[in-house]
């Protein structure tokens, strides 16, 4: 691996790390996949703990169809409720249930231990630089998406 330039190594590693983190995260819980957990986390951090499916898809970087599919599964499990948007009847609002809040409060320590393990050995300076680097990559990708949408 030492003969691969840093930029190319980082680019390839992002995909590999994402896949490996997903596999590890999926083993944390029998009921919720890491992608479902990500949807729930995004919703829990949003104002009112709800978003439209389209808003959630944009934040997560997934398709409307994938988010809707996940939301329907999570609704059946009692984690979410799906309702029509009061102002736009075509839009579906996804909201966290009380059951979901209780469920995740009970497993908070497990999630924290998982994140501690993932970031073991990453000091605050490295964390800040990694954060800045990811923000810059996101900015670049957003700009590239805008350019491809214009074509």
C-alpha positions in Angstrom: 0.0 0.0 0.0 3.0 2.3 0.4 3.3 2.8 -3.3 -0.2 4.2 -3.7 -0.4 8.0 -3.6 -2.2 9.4 -0.6 -5.1 10.9 -2.6 -5.9 7.7 -4.4 -5.5 5.7 -1.2 -7.9 8.0 0.7 -10.4 7.8 -2.2 -10.4 4.0 -2.3 -10.4 3.7 1.5 -13.6 5.8 1.9 -15.5 3.0 0.1 -13.8 0.2 1.9 -14.2 1.8 5.3 -17.9 2.6 4.7 -18.6 -1.1 3.8 -16.6 -2.4 6.8 -18.3 0.0 9.2 -21.7 -1.0 7.8 -20.9 -4.7 8.4 -19.7 -4.0 12.0 -22.7 -1.7 12.7 -25.2 -4.2 11.4 -23.8 -6.7 13.9 -24.6 -4.3 16.8 -28.3 -4.8 16.6 -30.7 -7.5 15.4 -33.6 -5.1 14.7 -31.9 -2.1 13.1 -29.3 -1.9 10.4 -26.7 0.8 10.4 -28.4 2.5 7.5 -31.7 2.5 9.4 -29.9 3.7 12.4 -28.5 6.6 10.3 -32.0 7.6 9.2 -33.2 7.5 12.8 -30.2 9.5 14.0 -30.8 12.2 11.3 -34.5 12.4 12.3 -33.6 12.6 16.0 -31.3 15.6 15.4 -33.8 17.4 13.2 -36.2 20.0 14.5 -39.4 18.3 15.8 -37.7 14.9 15.2 -39.3 14.7 11.7 -38.5 15.4 8.1 -40.1 14.6 4.8 -38.8 11.6 3.0 -37.2 13.8 0.4 -35.4 15.9 3.0 -34.1 12.8 4.8 -32.9 11.4 1.4 -31.0 14.6 0.6 -29.3 14.8 4.0 -28.3 11.1 4.0 -27.3 11.1 0.3 -29.7 8.3 -0.6 -32.6 7.9 -3.0 -36.2 8.8 -2.1 -37.1 5.2 -2.8 -34.5 3.7 -0.4 -35.5 6.1 2.4 -39.2 5.3 1.9 -38.4 1.5 1.9 -36.4 1.9 5.2 -39.1 4.1 6.7 -41.8 1.6 6.0 -39.8 -1.2 7.7 -39.1 1.1 10.7 -42.8 2.1 10.9 -43.8 -1.6 11.1 -41.3 -2.0 14.0 -42.8 1.0 15.8 -39.8 3.3 15.4 -41.4 5.8 13.0 -44.7 7.1 12.0 -45.5 8.2 8.4 -48.0 10.9 7.8 -49.0 13.2 4.9 -47.5 16.6 5.0 -50.2 19.2 6.1 -49.3 21.7 3.3 -48.2 19.3 0.5 -50.3 16.1 0.4 -47.8 14.5 -2.0 -45.0 14.6 0.6 -44.7 12.1 3.4 -43.4 13.2 6.8 -41.3 10.7 8.8 -41.4 11.2 12.5 -39.7 9.4 15.4 -42.0 7.7 17.9 -41.8 7.7 21.7 -40.9 4.0 21.5 -37.9 4.9 19.3 -36.7 7.5 21.8 -37.0 5.0 24.6 -35.4 2.2 22.7 -32.3 4.2 21.7 -31.9 5.7 25.1 -31.6 2.2 26.4 -28.8 1.3 23.9 -26.9 4.6 24.1 -24.0 3.1 26.0 -23.6 0.4 23.4 -23.5 3.0 20.6 -21.0 5.1 22.5 -18.7 2.1 23.0 -19.0 1.3 19.3 -17.9 4.9 18.4 -15.2 4.9 21.0 -13.8 1.7 19.4 -14.0 3.1 15.8 -12.1 6.3 16.8 -9.6 4.7 19.2 -6.2 6.3 18.8 -7.6 9.4 17.1 -6.6 12.4 19.1 -8.5 15.8 19.1 -6.1 17.4 16.6 -6.5 14.4 14.2 -10.3 14.5 14.7 -10.4 18.2 13.9 -8.3 17.7 10.7 -10.4 14.7 9.6 -13.6 16.7 10.2 -12.2 19.6 8.1 -11.2 17.2 5.4 -14.6 15.5 5.2 -16.3 18.8 5.2 -14.1 19.9 2.2 -14.9 16.6 0.4 -18.6 17.2 0.9 -18.3 20.7 -0.4 -16.5 19.5 -3.5 -19.0 16.8 -4.2 -21.9 19.1 -3.8 -20.3 21.5 -6.3 -19.7 18.6 -8.7 -23.4 17.5 -8.3 -24.5 21.0 -9.1 -22.3 21.1 -12.2 -23.7 17.7 -13.4 -27.3 18.8 -12.7 -26.8 21.8 -15.0 -25.8 19.7 -17.9 
